[in-house]
Amino acid sequence: MTATTATRRGLRLDRPDERGRFGDYGGMFAPETLMPALEELAADFAEAWADSAFVDTFYHLLDVYTGRPTPLHGADRLSEEIGVRVLLKREDLAHTGAHKINNALGQALLATRTSKTRLIAETGAGQHGVATATAAAYTGLECLVYMGEKDIERQALNVQRMRMLGTDVIPVTSGAGTLKDAVNEAMRDWVRTVETTHYIIGSVVGPHPFPWMVREFQKVIGEESVEQLGGEIPDVVVACVGGGSNAIGMFYAFAGRDDVELIGVEAGGHGIETGRHGASIGAGSPGILHGARTYMLQDDEGQVLEAHSISAGLDYPGVGPEHAYFADTGLARYVSIADDEALEGVDLLSRTEGIIPALESAHAIAWVAKEADALRDRTVLINLSGRGDKDVEMIADKAGMR
């Protein structure tokens, strides 16, 4: 990484500081029993990421196993319909159907390097669970995925895919039975089994080194986009944000440029004013969630509030600490899109481009369509983080198509 990339606008953009923080956010807030494992993991990853053989193996597998580079698609019919030039980074075409495979494969390689025999993960929309199950099958490691009971019901296809890949899917019935609760259970498992188990966190959340590590495995998205643009610079780069791995993976290559605006689209749910949403940056406040200081949804006493989104992958009451840093420093702007608007985004992309997006990605599509007048004469790059196969039944139900 060049020095200019690491310090654009005078802001540190390479790796977190010695405390594992991005500015005021991040860190290691974990049980004492986990601290040695986190410190060891940080050292192991730093060593691996500095090892050209490990990095070369990772990027080689991205090419020959996951199907990278994913295409950069000029969405001509969508562009004509809304009056904005739109480019799509097609992460939906990666193996397993989303960007999640990049991180899962990288962490599975790290687990084998450090002689772990077992992988665990949490999942909401199921795409990270499928990616982890896939990486486990590829590397020959035992795998177990925690998934909220509510998410198991609305993501039945991905549950079946995980089981076909040889992974045990454990229903989580505590709390709201969604992604937050699955993370809690996975953390508890890791505390008990840390000697033999590697926990593959699916987003840029959790204690250090996970936010940094996941970003490094996902930054290939933005790196490829820059190369594929061939010197052209988009005016606006847009991605959905739950925990935020697809967004940080895209944003990182453009962060700190004065000629590019970065937009993260959070889950507006039923509307911010209702309290039934997942807009952690837009309507949350700084606090400690799952081992890191970040923006989160909490009450006046610091208790975590339940998030809501039609998309299971955005149904999370926090955001990655690097996104919190980006928000506070103005490196990116964060907005929200409601459930019904996201459904309109699915319809719009499906009928104009023949691409059914994941409900998560549809939030980004919907924001661009909603802001079309303000975006006129600008080029917008959208990270299409995943495909919508997993959401078809829910979309059909909501649209009255069944």
Phi, psi and omega in degrees: 000136181281158180295326180293323177295321185287340187228033178303140183057021181075008181258143180285124184231012182266290180222160179296166181286185185296343176267002183076031184244146168257099187062237181272002190241156180102220180091183178240099175245089189217161177303148182305326181293338180266342186302315178299323180293320179294318179295321178294319180297318178300317179292318180297318180291317179301319179294315181295318185288342175269356181266112184299329180294318178295313181297318179297320178297316179301308182292328176297316179292326174302322181286306191271341183251317183266349176089025178276155001284144173285149186291155167255114191252125173282109185275079189294316183288322174297316180300317180294320183296318185258352177078025179226135177286118185242132171246141181244126170272115195272067175293342176295343181267358175291154177306134185082353169094013179195171179294344188302332183297330181302308181290317182299317180292318178299315181289327177295321176297320178295321179298318179293324179296326183261015173064029172282149183248354188219138175247141168231158179204164169248158175207150177249289178287348179095344184292321177292323176299316178297317180297318179294317177299322178294313180296324178295316179298319181295320184267352178078025181261148173296147184216140177221133182238129175269134183215132180301143182303320179297319181289328176299321179293318185270356178230048186299324180300313181290330175298315179296322178298316179300316181294323177297331180276002175092015182259141173277130177254120185255116178292138177249118185257353181287160178059225180270358181067040180232198189300317180305316183289327176294321176298316179304313182292321179296320177298318179298318178299315183297321177302320184284331193234023191300334182294327185246352191246139169251129179266115178268092174293138190271352181220183183275048181239179178089180181288156171304137014261011188302312181301320178291314183297314181295320177300318180297322178287336183263347185292351174303332180300308179290322178302313178298318182300316179301315180295318182290333178289342174059039179099343176286143179245120177292151178283325184223136175240128189234138175208150175287155182224116167251266165289319169111023184287321180293324181291313181294327177298325177277315186295326192304322182290339184251353188299136176088357177279132180286343184261008179229130175260129179258128182236119173258129185253112179270171181278114177278349177054232179274003183121137182303322184294340181277343186080359181255081185203182177229033184271079186294322178280314184293329185225012181253194180209160182295139178192185180256122179223127176048045170091005181218152173272127184197181171284137181208165176270119183209158178271185184295341180260007177084009177280138182294130176270150177287135175273164173217136169204148173297336180262122184299328182287344178254002184274067187217136187273019179212183180214156180301142183298332178291328174293321176300319177296315178300319181295313183292328183269356181079012177292333178215159177243141185241130184232182179220154178228134183283165180306311184293328177292323177297320176298322176295326177296320176300311181299317183298310182290323181298314185276340179267329186239355183068028180235118177268110183276157169299152178301328177300305181298329181298336175298319179292317177301314183296322180295317180297317178296320181294325183260021187304319181298319180287338183263003181306138179069016176242153175262126184244125175257120180251132173275109179274090195289336182196163181267161190263012180308316184296339186255000189301315182295318179294318179299317180297319178298313183293328182271359180068033184266359181237000000 
